[in-house]
Amino acid sequence: MRFPVLDQDDLGKTCPVCRATTTTVEGPYEEYEIKKSQAGSDNTGIEVLLDNIRSIYNVGAFFRTADGAGIRRIHLCGLTPTPANSRLAKTALGAQDAVAWTYNRNGLVAAQNLNNSGYRLWALEGGEKSLPLNMVDQDISDPPIVLVIGNEISGVDPGILNLCERIIHIPMYGVKSSLNAAVSFGIAAYTLCFSNHHQHSRLPG
């Protein structure tokens, strides 16, 4: 068996399958990193509201994706775990300390407050009124948009859904009708944030 290990990484001392002592056959493995974008996270007007997300590992993944995409803030609501739970760091990998977040026990109240403050709420949800993500990604403009993600099983709270300006979904071409919540968020977040950066880069001045 052959597998790459970073230099000075203790994980390379034993085989991950049989636990036997390993032998180095080539030089140190080079770590390949992506340089940070020049755009910076301060230039995106996208925020996220997570309401009643049950999986702590999904929430950690949300934080890591939010950091990478340049999400400005995460609003955690209801049952959604917060970074106060140390297990969240397993998938967030430090992003929980880099992305601003708030917590509200009542997601509807949080959504109402954001709506009253001029935020545009967009729900990532299915249904007859839902539009494919690729049909709305050019409608990104100020005031800031809050992407709403609901419970992994029951979806977005109907009360919050009624406050949303738009309902969007990721088109599905297979036998399944939905993706994992964290995967769906990753697709939507990068699509919306990229469109936001692109539109602002074309503005005069």
N, C-alpha and C positions, 0 to 999 in steps of 0.2 A: 504494500500500500504506500502511496506517495501523497503528501499533503503539504501546503505551504505554511510556514510559521514566521511571524515577525522576529527580528533579532532580539535576543534577551527575553523572549516570552516563555514563561515556565510551562505553558500548555504544550510546547513542543518536546518536552522531556520524555513523555510516554505516548504510545499509540492511543488515539481516542477510541479504538475498537477493542483491541485485546489487552491494552495497558502495558505492553512490553516496552522496554527501553528503546528509544529511537536512535537512528544514526543520521547524521547530517551528510548529505550527498552533494550539496552545492552551497554557494555562498548565501549570506543573509538575504531574506526576502524583502524587497523594497515595498514600502507602504505607499499606496497611490491615493492621494487626496484630491478633492475638487476644491479649487480656490473659491473663496467667497465672492458672491456677485457684487459688482460695483453699485447695484441699485440700493442695497441695504434695506433692513426691515422697516426703517422709519418712513419709507416711501410708499408703503402699501396701506390702503384704507380698509382692509378686510379684517374683521374680527369673527369670533366663533362662539356660539352658545351650545354647550353640551348639556342636554337635559336627561337625567336619569339613565346615564350610561352605566351599566352594571360591571363590566369587565375593567378591572384596574389596569390590566395590561393594554387594553385598547386605549385607555386614557393616556397611558405613558406614550403610546405610539402617536396619539394625537399631538402631544407636546413636541415630540421629536419632529413630526411633519410640519407643525406650525412654525417651529424655529427655522426649518429649512426653507419654507415657502415665504417667510416674511410676514406671517400673521401677527397683527399688532397686539391682540389680547384674546384670552380665552375666558369665557364666562361659564363657570361650573355651577350646575344647578341640581337640586333634588338629591338623588342617590349617587350622583357622580362622585367618585373618589377625588380627593385633592392631593397635592404634593406632600401634605402632612403625613400621608401613608408612605412609609419607606419602601414598600414593594413597588410603588409606581416608578421608582428610579430604574428598575430592571429593564424596562423598555424605553423610558424617556432618555436614559443615558446622559443626564446633565441638562437636558433641554428644559426641565421643570424649573431650573434656576435662571433661565435666559428669557423665557416668555412670561409677560405679565398676565396675571390671572385674578379673577374675583370669584367669590362663592355666594350663592343665594339659595336658601332651602326651597324656595318656590320659583320654579322656572317661568311660570306665567307672569308673576310679578316682575321678574328680571326682564322678560321680553317686553312687558308694558312700559317699564322704565326706559328701556333702550328706544322703543318706538316713540315715546313721548319726547325723547331727547333728539329726535330727528334721524335716527338710524333706520336704514332700509333692511328689513328682515327677509332673508331668502331661506326657505326650508329645503333641505335635501331629502326628498320624499317622493313616493310614487303617487298614483291616483290620476283621475281623468283630467284634472287641471294642471298636471305637472308637464313641464316642457323639457325636452332633451337639453342637456348641458351645453352642447355645441350650438344651440339656437339662441342662447342668451349671453354667451360670454363676451359679446361686444357691448353689452349694456352696463358696463362697470364705470361708475362715475360717483362723484361726491353727491350727497353725504356718504359716510362710510357704510359698507354693507356688513351685516352680521349673518354668517352662514349658520343655520340652525340644524343640529343633528339630534335626533331623538333616540329613545330606547332601542336596543338591538332587536327586540322582538315586536314591541307594540308601536314603534315609530314615534313620530312627533306628536306631542300633546295637541288635540284638536283646538283647544283654546289658543295655543301659540300659533297654530297653523292659520287661524282666522286673522291673525295680526300680520301675516307675511305678505309682502308685496308680490313675491314670486315663489313658485314651487318648482323645483328643478329635479331632474333625475339623470342618472348615467344610463345610456342605452345599453340593453343587454341582448346578446345575439345567441346565447346558448340555451340550455334547458332550465337554468336557474333564473329567478326573477330579481335577485339582489346579490350584492357583494358584502363582505365583512365591513362593518361600520368604519373601521380605521382605514381600510383600503379605499372605500368610497370617498372618505374625507380627503385622502391623499390626492386622488384624481381631481376632485372638485376644487380643492385648495390651490393646487398648482395651476389649474386652468384659469381660475378667477384671478389669482395673484399675477400670473403672467399677463393676462389681458389688462389688468390694472396698470402694471408697469409699462406695458406697451402703449396704452392710451396716453398716460402721463408723459411719456417720452416724446409723443407727437404734438403735445400742446405747445403753443407759441410762448416765447419768453422763458 
